[in-house]
């Protein structure tokens, strides 16, 4: 159990000359825990996360004491992916969209994600299309389903700090789509969420603000089929892109 007097002893083992001055990186940590057991572990995580890794090397015994005596602190301090967001979305040939994503670590050091084997994947899921649409999509998408992966990989190593995801407008439509006539139109919607996990855990959690709706549409225009794809963040309206390609019948 955490005790202020024991904490101060350990602190002075790391630095016998420690003084509670505001410009010390540890000031907010010491100020919080000096209240005794009235602080919440979430508050402690917040102030500890602001201390640089280099500074914690000097105060390693202090950090170890806090982790040992404050329940759940180790779990909450574990490096996690934060700042996961779109770097850019790019249009490619053939109606492709390339989605470049970047992120960082909650510790401020990407390499820390390696120590916990933090990984990223996508979860894509869809509902069964209407009976009128089913003939125009390939077999895999004629019923409700889901799959996992990021781009061409099942998982991406979190410590890489970036990933590229690609989508095309045509692939999931069957050859029967070329039989559409006179402004006929079919559409298919998928939902995509990026997730993270760490270690050997299979407990994947959704990354905040990283869920997307992907709409594919095929429409007959004269002697061509126009394929369009639109990917849009369901929360952030400016995080979106559309592309289109036309194929002769």
Secondary structure, 3 states (H helix, E strand, C coil): CCCHHHHHHHHHHHCCCCCCCCCCCCHHHHHHHCCCCCCCHHHHHHHHCCCCHHHHHHCHHHHHHHHHHCCCHHHHHCCCEEEEEEEEEEEEHHHEEEEEEEEEECCCCCCHHHHCCCEEEEEEEECCCCHHHHCCECHHHCCCEEEECECCECCEEHHHCEEEEEECCCCCECHHHHHCCCCCEEEEEEEEEEEEECCCCCCCEEEEEEEEEEEEEEEEECCEEEEEEEEEECCCCCCEEEEEEEEEC
